Amino acid sequence: TELSSAPPVNRHRPAVDVLFDSAASLVGKLAIGVILTGMGKDGAQGLLRMRQSGARTFGQDESSCVVYGMPREAFLLGAVEEQCKLDGMAKRVMSAVGT
């Protein structure tokens, strides 16, 4: 991890898309991506690239979100493999890694 002065991505710095893009290219199918409640679309494209690289991807479902923005955008792009309620997300992710 490093502090960057690169131009903002989706008006953000740091940006979730940058993090997810790194995971997609460096970890690929061994990664797990999770996108939780938040406003806007940051993270949606990066999560899609993670899924396309073979990573498991999860998004918070609408009913448990305070703001169903970022998870919604990712879901609409096809980046979310499975939607989960917030209170079940950790258990679902741990199950996906085989513990």
C-alpha distance (Angstrom), angle and dihedral (degrees) to the residues before:
residue distance angle dihedral
T1 . . .
E2 3.76 . .
L3 3.78 137.8 .
S4 3.78 108.9 -109.8
S5 3.77 132.2 -163.1
A6 3.82 91.6 -162.1
P7 3.79 116.8 134.2
P8 3.83 115.1 -79.0
V9 3.81 118.9 -91.0
N10 3.82 113.4 -141.3
R11 3.83 85.8 -4.4
H12 3.83 90.2 -60.7
R13 3.77 136.5 110.3
P14 2.94 112.9 -152.2
A15 3.78 93.5 33.0
V16 3.80 128.3 -167.5
D17 3.82 90.4 -139.7
V18 3.82 89.9 61.4
L19 3.81 91.0 51.6
F20 3.81 93.3 47.0
D21 3.81 92.2 45.6
S22 3.80 88.9 54.6
A23 3.80 91.0 49.9
A24 3.81 91.1 48.7
S25 3.79 94.1 51.3
L26 3.81 99.8 36.7
V27 3.81 103.8 33.8
G28 3.82 103.3 19.0
K29 3.78 115.1 167.5
L30 3.80 91.9 8.0
A31 3.82 91.8 64.2
I32 3.78 130.5 91.6
G33 3.79 119.7 -154.0
V34 3.79 124.9 -160.1
I35 3.78 125.7 -175.8
L36 3.79 118.5 -166.6
T37 3.79 137.4 -173.6
G38 3.78 115.7 -45.2
M39 3.76 144.9 125.7
G40 3.78 122.9 -95.3
K41 3.77 132.9 11.5
D42 3.80 103.9 -72.6
G43 3.79 108.9 135.8
A44 3.80 97.8 23.1
Q45 3.81 97.3 100.1
G46 3.79 92.7 40.3
L47 3.80 91.8 50.6
L48 3.81 88.6 50.5
R49 3.81 89.9 53.5
M50 3.80 88.8 49.6
R51 3.80 91.2 52.5
Q52 3.80 91.1 46.6
S53 3.82 88.8 52.9
G54 3.81 89.5 55.9
A55 3.80 100.1 -97.8
R56 3.79 121.7 142.9
T57 3.82 110.3 -111.9
F58 3.78 131.9 -162.6
G59 3.78 133.5 -177.3
Q60 3.77 131.6 -166.0
D61 3.80 112.1 -107.6
E62 3.79 121.7 -116.8
S63 3.80 96.5 -112.7
S64 3.82 93.8 60.7
C65 3.83 97.8 40.4
V66 3.78 124.4 100.7
V67 3.82 86.9 -155.7
Y68 3.81 117.0 15.5
G69 3.81 94.3 -158.5
M70 3.80 111.3 106.3
P71 3.82 95.5 33.3
R72 3.80 90.3 46.9
E73 3.80 93.7 51.9
A74 3.80 90.9 48.6
F75 3.81 91.4 47.9
L76 3.82 92.7 49.5
L77 3.84 90.3 51.9
G78 3.79 91.6 52.7
A79 3.80 91.6 -112.7
V80 3.81 94.7 123.4
E81 3.78 114.9 80.4
E82 3.79 93.1 -175.3
Q83 3.80 135.5 8.0
C84 3.80 119.0 -142.1
K85 3.76 138.5 179.4
L86 3.79 112.8 -106.3
D87 3.80 93.8 -114.6
G88 3.81 90.9 55.7
M89 3.80 99.0 40.4
A90 3.81 98.3 92.8
K91 3.81 92.4 49.3
R92 3.81 91.1 48.5
V93 3.80 93.3 48.7
M94 3.81 91.9 47.5
S95 3.78 89.0 50.4
A96 3.80 89.9 52.6
V97 3.80 91.3 55.2
G98 3.78 90.8 49.3
T99 3.79 102.3 -110.1
